[in-house]
Structure formats: structure tokens, C-alpha cells
């Protein structure tokens, strides 16, 4: 293969991968989600099957795929998708992805604002240096805190563009999330 063809093929692959890269949240995405969440939550509250089919593992990563799998396991995917599409989304997957990105962005902004890492590290140091806690209990407490830190880390890996996009909507999003207790 000539050098030109190799470069052309490489450029094509690069462009294809860039086209598939996640686009930042837009004002339209966020406003559409804000307008949809009440009706979707109201529908979900009436679905006992969702309560009967929680995430398979407590440690499952909270993700768009987890939400979709939960709907499918409860045989509610198509019903949910109808409601989601009436709210203007193309699919349940699109809605779940936008929801997760909004939640991750909110968590990331809260963690940055509250300097949570420093607080957690101080708590870990306090546990390690406390002579009145038995070693076995210390180890268990430290493992639990480290697990929580890993979960926070994974939930706070929002893109800078997504965090910037939700900033004008923080109070509205916070109200929706608090009223839903997600």
C-alpha cells in the first residue's frame, strides 16, 4: 500500500472516530430532559416491576446501560420508550445517556465545590490513627470508604463541556433530582 493510501486510510479512521466522539450536552438536551423528567418519574413510580428488579448487584455501576437493562428486565422497556419518545427523545437509550451525563456533571461540580476528596482523606487518616478501633474494624471501614471513593470517582468523571453546559441550570436540575430522590 502506498504511503498516500495509508495516510488517507488513517485520516478516514481518525475522522470516523472523531465523529463518534461524544458531543457535549446542549441547551436543548438539558431543557428537554428538565421538561421530561416529571412525567417519566411519575410513570416509573407506578411500576412495581421496577422495584422488583433492582440492579443485579449493589456494586453495579450506575450507568445508562444499567437503567436500560433494568427496564428490559422488568419488561417495561417499550412502555418507557413510548413515554420517553413523547417527551421528544429518539430513544430510551438517548434519554438515559443524557440523564446520566447530567447527573455525573452535577456530582462532579458538587465534589469540586465541596472539596470532598480532602474530607474523605481526613476521615481515612482519622480511622487509621484511632487506637480505640480494632484493626479488623479499621480495615473494614477503610475498605468501605475506599469503595465509596472509587464510586464517587467514576461518577465525577464528567467532561468539562458537560459541566459548563449544566451550570446555568444547576438549581433547576437540583430541584428535579431532589424531588425524585434518584
C-alpha positions as CSV (number, residue, x, y, z in Angstrom):
1,X,0.0,0.0,0.0
2,X,1.4,3.4,-0.9
3,X,2.2,6.0,1.7
4,X,-0.6,8.2,0.4
5,X,-3.2,5.4,0.7
6,X,-2.0,4.6,4.2
7,X,-2.3,8.2,5.2
8,X,-5.7,8.6,3.6
9,X,-7.0,5.4,5.3
10,X,-5.6,6.6,8.7
11,X,-7.2,10.0,8.2
12,X,-10.6,8.4,7.4
13,X,-10.4,6.2,10.5
14,X,-9.5,9.3,12.6
15,X,-12.4,11.3,11.2
16,X,-14.8,8.4,11.8
17,X,-13.7,8.1,15.4
18,X,-14.0,11.8,16.0
19,X,-17.5,11.9,14.5
20,X,-18.5,9.2,17.0
21,X,-16.9,11.0,20.0
22,X,-19.5,12.2,22.5
23,X,-20.9,15.6,21.7
24,X,-21.2,18.0,24.7
25,X,-24.6,18.4,26.3
26,X,-26.5,21.2,24.7
27,X,-29.1,23.7,26.0
28,X,-31.7,21.7,24.1
29,X,-30.6,18.4,25.7
30,X,-30.8,19.8,29.2
31,X,-34.1,21.7,28.7
32,X,-35.7,18.6,27.0
33,X,-34.5,16.5,30.0
34,X,-35.9,19.0,32.5
35,X,-39.2,19.0,30.7
36,X,-39.4,15.2,30.6
37,X,-38.3,14.1,34.0
38,X,-41.6,14.7,35.8
39,X,-43.7,12.6,33.5
40,X,-41.1,9.9,33.3
41,X,-40.7,9.8,37.1
42,X,-44.5,9.8,37.6
43,X,-44.7,6.8,35.3
44,X,-41.8,5.0,37.0
45,X,-43.3,5.4,40.4
46,X,-46.4,3.4,39.3
47,X,-44.3,0.5,38.1
48,X,-44.0,-2.1,40.8
49,X,-41.9,-4.3,38.4
50,X,-39.1,-1.7,38.6
51,X,-39.0,-2.1,42.4
52,X,-39.0,-5.9,41.9
53,X,-36.0,-5.8,39.5
54,X,-33.3,-3.7,41.2
55,X,-29.8,-3.6,39.9
56,X,-28.4,-7.1,39.9
57,X,-25.5,-6.2,42.2
58,X,-25.2,-3.5,44.8
59,X,-21.9,-2.6,43.2
60,X,-23.3,-2.3,39.7
61,X,-22.0,0.8,38.0
62,X,-24.8,3.4,37.9
63,X,-25.0,3.9,34.1
64,X,-27.3,4.4,31.2
65,X,-26.9,0.7,30.4
66,X,-27.9,-0.2,33.9
67,X,-31.1,1.9,33.6
68,X,-32.0,0.3,30.2
69,X,-31.2,-3.2,31.5
70,X,-33.5,-2.6,34.5
71,X,-36.3,-1.6,32.2
72,X,-35.8,-4.6,30.0
73,X,-35.6,-7.0,33.0
74,X,-39.0,-5.6,34.2
75,X,-40.5,-6.0,30.7
76,X,-41.1,-2.2,30.7
77,X,-38.7,-1.1,28.0
78,X,-41.2,-0.5,25.2
79,X,-43.7,1.3,27.5
80,X,-40.9,3.5,28.9
81,X,-39.6,4.2,25.4
82,X,-43.1,5.4,24.3
83,X,-43.2,7.9,27.2
84,X,-39.7,9.0,26.6
85,X,-40.3,9.5,22.9
86,X,-43.4,11.6,23.7
87,X,-41.0,13.8,25.5
88,X,-39.1,14.4,22.3
89,X,-36.2,11.9,22.7
90,X,-35.3,9.5,19.9
91,X,-35.0,6.5,22.3
92,X,-34.8,5.4,25.8
93,X,-31.0,5.0,25.4
94,X,-30.7,8.6,24.4
95,X,-32.7,9.8,27.4
96,X,-30.8,7.5,29.8
97,X,-27.4,8.7,28.4
98,X,-28.4,12.4,28.8
99,X,-29.7,11.7,32.3
100,X,-26.5,10.0,33.4
101,X,-24.4,12.8,31.9
102,X,-26.4,15.4,33.7
103,X,-26.2,13.5,37.0
104,X,-22.4,12.9,36.6
105,X,-21.9,16.6,35.8
106,X,-23.9,17.6,38.9
107,X,-21.9,15.2,41.1
108,X,-18.6,16.4,39.6
109,X,-19.5,20.0,40.3
110,X,-20.6,19.2,43.8
111,X,-17.4,17.3,44.5
112,X,-15.3,20.2,43.2
113,X,-17.3,22.7,45.2
114,X,-17.2,20.8,48.5
115,X,-13.6,19.5,48.1
116,X,-14.9,16.1,49.1
117,X,-11.6,14.3,48.4
118,X,-9.9,16.2,51.2
119,X,-12.7,15.5,53.6
120,X,-12.7,11.7,52.8
121,X,-8.9,11.6,53.1
122,X,-9.1,13.3,56.5
123,X,-11.7,10.7,57.6
124,X,-9.5,7.9,56.4
125,X,-6.5,9.3,58.3
126,X,-8.6,9.6,61.4
127,X,-9.7,6.0,61.2
128,X,-6.1,4.8,60.6
129,X,-4.8,6.7,63.6
130,X,-7.6,5.9,66.0
131,X,-6.1,3.4,68.6
132,X,-9.6,2.6,70.0
133,X,-10.8,1.0,66.8
134,X,-9.8,-2.7,66.5
135,X,-7.6,-3.5,63.4
136,X,-10.3,-5.7,61.8
137,X,-12.9,-3.0,62.1
138,X,-10.4,-0.4,60.8
139,X,-9.8,-2.5,57.7
140,X,-13.5,-2.9,57.1
141,X,-14.2,0.8,57.5
142,X,-11.2,1.8,55.3
143,X,-12.3,-0.7,52.6
144,X,-15.9,0.8,52.6
145,X,-14.6,4.3,52.4
146,X,-12.2,3.4,49.5
147,X,-15.1,1.7,47.7
148,X,-17.2,4.9,48.2
149,X,-14.3,7.0,46.9
150,X,-14.0,4.8,43.7
151,X,-17.7,5.1,43.1
152,X,-17.5,8.9,43.5
153,X,-14.5,9.0,41.2
154,X,-16.4,7.1,38.5
155,X,-19.5,9.3,38.9
156,X,-17.5,12.5,38.8
157,X,-15.7,11.9,35.5
158,X,-17.9,14.3,33.6
159,X,-16.5,16.2,30.7
160,X,-15.6,19.9,31.3
161,X,-18.0,20.8,28.4
162,X,-20.9,19.0,30.1
163,X,-20.2,20.6,33.4
164,X,-20.1,24.0,31.7
165,X,-23.4,23.3,29.9
166,X,-25.4,22.5,33.0
167,X,-24.1,25.4,35.1
168,X,-27.0,27.8,34.1
169,X,-29.4,25.0,35.0
170,X,-27.9,23.8,38.3
171,X,-30.8,25.0,40.5
172,X,-33.5,23.5,38.2
173,X,-31.6,20.2,38.0
174,X,-31.0,20.1,41.7
175,X,-34.8,20.6,42.4
176,X,-35.7,17.8,39.9
177,X,-33.2,15.4,41.4
178,X,-34.1,16.2,45.0
179,X,-37.8,15.8,44.3
180,X,-37.2,12.4,42.7
181,X,-34.7,11.1,45.2
182,X,-32.9,9.3,42.4
